[in-house]
Amino acid sequence: MNPFLTVELGIFLLFIISLIHSIKYKKFSIILLSFIYAIIFENLNIYFSQEQIGGYFYNESFNFFIFNIPLFIIMSWSIIIYTAILLTDLLPIKEYSKPFIDSLLIILIDLAIDVIAIRLYLWTWINYSFNEAWFGVPSNNFIGWLLVAFTFSLLYRNLSKIKKCLVYLIPILSYLLFLIIFIPIKEIETLLNLSKNQQLLIFLLLIIIFISQIRYKKVKLKTDKFTLYLIDLVRFSYYIFALLGLILLKVYLENIIIVILGILFIFLELSILKFTNSKI
């Protein structure tokens, strides 16, 4: 079977299940708005970064596209953001901390799958070899993903409580807020003349800042089996993809550190889910 079609159909199935859940529990706006946000961000990002170091492009072997972006990428954005928000809402933390947790949960998946995706040539980073930055993935990709998730979550969680009509502006406002934060970071990297590997320090600093914003709140949490199953299904599908890639591509022969980190991410995910279940 065509491997590209297999990936697309797998994500499509996860998207349909997530869509059903969002309609049932009246959270469809998260799916819709993150879907629109992905279309805007990805297409503009491809356009502005073309032929630049650290720019990227998707493999043309995929079957379904929205402009320059494979449809499965747009769907992935939606379901990863959606299940991260669902999972965060099951954690005993203050409302203030939730956008930070959402972002960290999203970046955890990205750290695991990106190194495999580029080795399968699902997408390609311009002028980056597999031994540069995060095993071939630019640091700014993760900085960008962290901020993309944060801006969306921050605005969604707050604007939806203020005035419903403002919710529909979230994709545009999120992108503008992202640029306001991300552009100065890029300027700092240029000013300090950071190498591809040194830029990881900026990402690490942001991770530390985000973790430092977590505030615990003692509360009795409730949920249902459908929500728990959906979170497990979506998130572990990506980790299984990463694990299979590590084995089938024999990445352990290239760099054993990638394997160790992959196992660490899966263990961390299991710990979060176990903690969540223990609090419900």
N, C-alpha and C positions, 0 to 999 in steps of 0.2 A: 504494500500500500504506500502511496505517496506520503513521505514523512511530513511534508509541509501541510498537507490536507489533514493528516492525523492530528497535528497540533491544533489546527483551526477547529476541527470538529470537537476535540476535547474541551477547548475553551468555550466553544459555543454551547455545549451541554451544561457546563458549570454556570454559564451566564443565564441560561434559561431557568435553571433551578434557583439561582439567586434572584432572578426577576420574579418568579412565582412567590418566593419568600417576601420580597419587598412589597408586592401587591397585597399579600395576605396581612402583613403587619403594618401597612400604611407607611412604608419607608421608600416608596418608589422614587421620590424626589432625589434621594442619594444616588441611586443608579442612573437616573436621567441626567442630573447635573454633572456627575463625574464623567459620564459618557461624552457630554458636550465639551467639558473642560479638556478631556483627552484629545478630542478632534482639534480644538483650537491650539492647544499647547504643542502637540506633536507635529502638526503641519507647519506651524510657524517656526518651531525649533529646527526642523529639517531644512526649511527654506533659508533661515538666517545662518545656519552652521555649515551649509554645503561648501565643500572643497576647503574647509578650514580644519586645522589640527584639532582633534577632539569632536569634530562633527561626526555624523553617522548617517547611514542609509540602510533600508531594509532589503532583504533578499526579494527579488522580483518573482521568485517561484511560488509565492503565496497566491491563493486563488481569489481572495476577496479583499478589496481595498476601499478606503474612503479617502479620496484624493491620493496622497503619497503614503498613506499609512495602512498597513494590513488591518483588517477589521478585528482580528483576534487580539491585537495590541490594545485597541480601544476598549474591547470587552474586558481584557485583563485589568486595565486601569479600574474599571467600574467594580469588578468583583473583589479585587484586592482592597480597594478603599472601603467598599461596603462592609466586607467581613472584618476589616480592622476596626471600623467604627462599632460594629456589633460586639466584637471582643472587648474593646475598651470599656464599653458600657456595662460589661459584666465584672469589671475590676473595681475594687473598693478604693477609688481615688476621687479627689475633688474635681469639680467641673473645670476649674482652671487648668488642670493638668492634662485633660483629655486630648487636646490637639497635639500635645507633645508625645503622648503614648501612641496615638494613631500613627504618627509619623514614624516612630521607632518600630512599630509592628510592621509597617509597610516596607521600611528599608531593610528589615531582617530578611524578608523574602527576596528582595532585589539583590542583596549581597550573595545569596545562595545560588540564584538562577542565572545571573548575568554572565558569570564566567563559563557556564555551560552553553548558554545561548550563542555566544560569539564563536565558540569552538564548533558549533553546529552550523555556523554561518547564517543564523536566522536574521542577524543584523551585523553590521561591521562598523567599527570605529576607525576613523580616518587617521592614518599615521600612528597607530598604536600597535605595538607587538604584544604577544601574550605574556611577556615578562616585565611589562611596564605597568606602573600604577597598581590597581587592584587586579593583578593577573590578566592584564589586557583591557580592563575597563577603566576609563578616566575617572578620577576622583570627583570631577564636577558633575558626572552623571549621578552619583550618590548624593552629592550636595543638592543638586537640582531636585532629585526625587524627594529628599527630606523636606525641602522647602515647598515643593508642589503639594505634598500631602499636608503639610502644616497649614499653608495658606487656605487650602480648600476646607480642611476640618475646622480651622479657627472661624472662618466666615460662616460656614454652614451651621455650626453649633451655636453661634451667636445671632446671626441675622434671622434664622428661622424662629427665634424666640421673640424678636422685636416686631417684625412686620413681614407677613407671608409674601407680599409682592416683591420684597427685596431679594428673596431666595433665588429668583430667576436671573438675577444679575451676578450670582456667585461665580460662574465660569469666567466672566470678563474681569470681575473685581479680583478674583484669585490670581489670575494671570498678571494683572497690573501690580498687585502686592508682591507676587513672586519676583518680578523684575526689580522692584524697589529694593528688595533684600539681596537678590542674587548679583546684580550688576556691581555694587560696591565690593562684594566678595571677589569677583573677577578682577576688579581694579587693584585690590590688595595683593592678589596673586601676581599680577603683572608688576606692580611696584616693588615687591620683594623678590621678583625674578625667580619664583619657585619652579623647581623642576616638576616633571610629571609625578614622580614619586613623592616629592616634598608636599605636593598639594593634598596628599592624604592626611597631613597634619591638620589642615583646615577642617576637613571632614571629621576627624577625630575630635577636634575641639568643639564642633557643633554637637556631636553625639554627647559629649560630656555636659554641655550646656542643657541639652534637652533632658537628659537623665536627672540633672540637678533640679529640674522644675516639677518633678513628680512629688505629689503631696498625697499622703494616705488619708482615707476617710473611712471611719468605721460605719458600715451600713450593711443591712441584710439585703442580698441581691436575689432576684428571681428571674428565671427564664424558662424556656421550653425546650424539648428535645429537638425539634426542627431547627431551631437557631443554633444549638450546640453542634448538631450533625452538619449543618451547612458550613459553619466556621471550620470544623475539622476537615470536611471534604475539600473545600476550596484551598485552604492554606496548605494542607498536606499533599495535595495534588502537585503543587509547585515544588515542594521538597522532594517528592518522589521523582519528579522530572529531573531535578538536580542530582539526586542520588544515582538514578539510572545512567545519567550522562557521565558521572564520575567513573562508573564501572565500564560502560560500553566504549567510551572514548579512551579508557585507560589513562585518565588524568593523573592517577597516582604515580605513573611512570614519569610524567612531566614535572610534577611538583606535589610532594606529599602534603605540604602545608594546606593546599586547597582542600584535600580530603579531610584533614583534621578540622579545618574551619567549617566544612560542610556538616560534619558530624556534630560539631559544637552548636551550630545553628539549629539543627534538628532537636538536640537535647534541650536547648533553651526554649524552643517552641513547646516541647512536651512539658517542660516545667511550668510555663505560663498557663497552659491549658489545665494541668493538674491542679495548680493553685486556684484557678478559676472555678473548677468543679468542686473544690473543697469548700469554697465560700458560698455556694448556692444551695 
